[in-house]
Amino acid sequence: QVQLVESGGGLVQPGGSLRLSCAASGSIFSINAMGWSRQAPGKQRELVAVITSGGRTNYADSVKGRFTISRDNAQNTVYLQMNSLKPEDTAVYYCNADMTVHVRRTYWGQGTQVTVSS
């Protein structure tokens, strides 16, 4: 069974840093783009960052210059380094991956809570 497992969330003070990880496992034929989205209470889920299999990245304007997405293709893992965190970054963060197993589709992790508060 294919799954994405996130880790690294938690409580951090404003201005602090966190690093999220997401590992894909199972009978995966190939992984294309991987990314992170987030959903704050009462708001729609929004794309935070995405990285292609070749390493090209794209970020939401709200996190540019503060967040960095990276991946380890050998480990089927994507990371999100979050610096200079703000209270408005508080949300459940979900990783996603465009993967080919039996067919090509997007898979989602279960989410990890990030809370930025003093």
Secondary structure, 3 states (H helix, E strand, C coil): CCEEEEECCEEECCCCCEEEEEEEECCCCEEEEEEEEEECCCCCCEEEEEECCCCCEEECCCCCCCEEEEEEHHHCEEEEEECCCCHHHCEEEEEEEEEECCCEEEEECCCEEEEECC
